[in-house]
Structures are given as C-alpha cells and as structure tokens.
Amino acid sequence: MGREGIEEGDVSSSLLVKDRSQIRGRDDASVGGDGQSKGSPATAVVVISTLVAVSGSYVFGSAVGYSSPTQSGIMDDLGLSLAEYSVFGSILTIGAMVGAMMSGRIADYTGRRGTMGFSEMFCIIGWLAIAFSKASWLLDVGRLLLGYGMGLLSYVVPIYVAEITPKNLRGAFTTAHQLMICCGASMTFLIGAFVSWRILAIIGTIPCLLQLLGLFVIPESPRWLAKIGRWKECEAALQRLRGENADISDEAAEIKDYTETLQQHSEAGIFELFQWKYAHSLVVGVGLMVLQQFGGVNGIAFYASSIFVSAGFSGTVGTIAMVVVQVPLTALGVVLMDISGRRPLMMISAAGTCLGCFLVALSFLSQGLHKWMEFSPFLALVGVLIYIGSFALGIGGIPWVIMSEIFPINMKGSAGSLVTVVNWLGSWIVSYTFNFIMDWSSAGTFFIFSFICGITVLFVWKLVPETKGRTLEEIQASMNPFTAE
C-alpha cells in the first residue's frame, strides 16, 4: 500500500497530501506524466504467492457450489425434509457472517498467512464433518464451520494479494480472487454431477490442504509486517517479492510513510459511518450489496439443480452448461473492467440478470398454464444460463471493487465490515427462503428477482459513480464533498 495506500486517504487530510508529495519527490523518474507509477514486473514469487492465496478463493467457491448438486442425494440418504435442507444450505452464510466480522482483527493480529492457515483448519474440519455425518445436526455443524472459514477467506485473500502485488498489476491479480471463486463453484457443480455427496465433500479438502502446504513457502505481507513495526522483515519480504536484484528502496520508503501516516489517523468506529457526509458512499456501498444478493444469486447457485428439475430439465446437463458459461464470462469481466468502465459493465450485467430471471419466470408460468410445454424446460435453461453468465460478467465482482474505492482510509475497516455483513445477511435470507418461496410460486419467485435486477440497473445509472481512471482521492472528494475539516 505504498503510494496507492496514501491515495486511499481522505482528500481533506493535508498530512496525507504532504506525504504523497514527499513520495513523488523521491522518485520522479518512476512516475509518468499522468502521475501513475510504472510499477514492477510480476516475479515468480508474486505469481506463486497469489496462486497459493487464491486456493482459498477456490475453497470459497466450492463451498457455495456444494449444496446444488448434492440436494437430492443428501435428502434421500439422511431423510431430510425441505426445511431441514434449507437450513443446511443457508447455515453456511451464518458462519460466513461471523467469520467476516472477526476477519479484520484476526488478520491484523496473526498476519495474513496465519489467518489463511487458521481458516483452512475450520474448512477441513467442516468438510470432513459433512462427509462422515450420519445425522442432520452434524451436517449443519460441518456446514457452519465451513462457512466460518469461508468468511475469513473472503476478507484475507484479496487483502493479501493486493498487499503483495505491484501497483500496476494489483487490479488484475486481485480479480483472480473472484475468478477462482467462480472456478471453485463451477468445478463443484461439474464433479458433483458424477460423484456422491460424501466423496464431493472429501474432494473439497484437497484445495484446503494445498493452501496449507503453500503457506510455508510464501512470504508474509510486507504491509502487515510494516504495520506491526517489523521493518527488517518487511524489507526482506518485499525484496523477495520484487526479485533479488530489484531496487526496493522507494517502495519500502512509501510503505513506511504510509504506515506512519496511518498511525496518526485513528480508525473510525462503525457508527461514525452514519453521518451525512458519508451518505452517498454508504448508500452506494450497502445498496449494491443488497441488490446483488436480493437479485437471487445464492438461491440460484445453491439450488440450481433443483431449479432445472422443477422446470422439467436434466439437473446434470443444466449444471454442466452453467460451468461452460460461467468461467469464461467471469474471465471476460476481469478483462473488460478497466476497459469499459465499472458503470457500463454493471448495467449490462444487471440487465442480463433481469432478462434471465424473466425467462425462467416465463418458463414456470407457461408450465402452470400448460402452454408451450415442450419449450418451457429449454426456456428455463436459457434463462438460468443468461443469468449466471451476466452475473459473472459484472455484478458479481464489481460491487466489491467499488466498495474498496469509495470510502476514505479511516473508514475502510468499518465500512468493509458493515458491507460484508450486509452481503452475507442478504445471502442467508435468500438462500434460506428460496425453497419456500419457490413452493409458493416458482414463476412469482423469478418475477421478483427480475424486478430487483431491473432496479439494480436504475440504481447504478443514477447513484454509482464511474471510478475507472480516477485516483481514489478524486473519487472520495466527489462522493464525500463535506469531509473537509
């Protein structure tokens, strides 16, 4: 977080501006005409460290995707009712909420590597509890533990990747987190179509073990080491990340300046967020998460197989088709984010999810009216694929990018906690109630989701700023114009 960390500061802070000017003065040669650092190349250590970290993102995705292909098997083998399986599916998000709330303090206390290792222990125990469960209570305990580990990973993985990568590569490397979540969910859908639910849970431990082993060979975040005052270890880690012959003096000085500046600006409490001067940022940050979740993504992701079966289509074929669509479109969204801009991509993405839900709703409606019975299953398949592909393209990952850009640095910790809890709370509500509202009206469920996705397009158009190509200071100054002392 060298120069980029200082650029996260409140624009009203003269100290931050002074520090940034000093940094620029030290290394004019490394700064182009636009004031942006040319950055460093990606070394093997950075690439390997990122791959180890995003193994945790894969675990995240596999946990989310697990309940869809296993629903019928678990319910039949353990004799669960629909309500009991809904508890199992949704309790993951309860654990994730708890993990997310504790993640910041744990990551600051034990370090980024320590937190990843700690989280994977919970994930392994959770997967094994699921795999060997003979009763619903053990199944739920395993899912809860898995969710707790996932909540920790959802915070610490992108933080670690952002802290070890050079500024010019940070965006692309950080978005690997979302891509690997998608890969984890997709591969779980795919493998789950061919193996039993117990074997699928055991397979889930493999990426956990890979990350645990990898943590022994990657460096700790130099930013965290600087934050706790271990300067020599910070420089050693930074040297290892940038290469044996790289000149790290300027970046190390930036990290030191940023750390000293941060220590002079105490972290604001969560209640300080609810001031008029932060209203726009708060509405955008929380609003995007609410709309993202209530657009139905976790209901569809958790229970995709049963949706296809209800629509009269093969659950196995449908989930395989989801894999084929989801991964490449997530990768495309990563590429387009810094080309098209955040707003256009989110509006196109939300419009696509609106259309997808509308088509699924029409499929269920036609079945209820006994019209176009031979076409309605394919209409449901097309609708779900359009939804999943569109979600992966933008609205799945961009709200997290926007959230990281719109709050001043002294508010980022509190804002991040609030937004993450809101996201997981919405996820729990949707995943728990989905089966019940589907029983009430399958067509009505997807008409509601379609309406919310349509509202998302309007919300982005009217309230969300375009942040592409702007410094964090410029974004925060435009959104929080009354923060000057």
Protein Blocks (a to p, Z undefined) as FASTA:
>chain_A
ZZmmmmmpcfklmklmmmmmmmmmmmmmlpcfkopaebjaddfklmmmmmmmmmmmmmmm
mmmmmmmmmmmmmmmmnopafklmmmmmmmmmmmmmmmmmmmmmmmmmnojklmmmmmmm
mmmmmmmmmmmpcbfklmmmmmmmmmmmmmmmmmmmmmmmmmmpcfklmmmmmmmmmmmm
mmmmmmmmmmmmmmcfklmmmmmmmmmmmmmmmmmmpccdfklmmmnopaklmmmmmmmm
nopkbcfklmmmmmmmmmmmmmmmccddfklmmcfklmmmmmmmmmmmmmmmmnommmmm
mmmmmmmmmnopafklmmmmmmmmmmmmmmmmmmmmmmnomklmmmmmmmmmmmmmmmmm
mmmmmmmnopaklmmmmmmmmmmmmmmmmmmmmmmmmmmmmmmmmpcfklmmmmmmmmmm
mmmmmmmmmmmmmmmmmmmommlmmmmmmmmmmmmmmmmmmmmccfehiafklmmmmmmm
mlpZZ
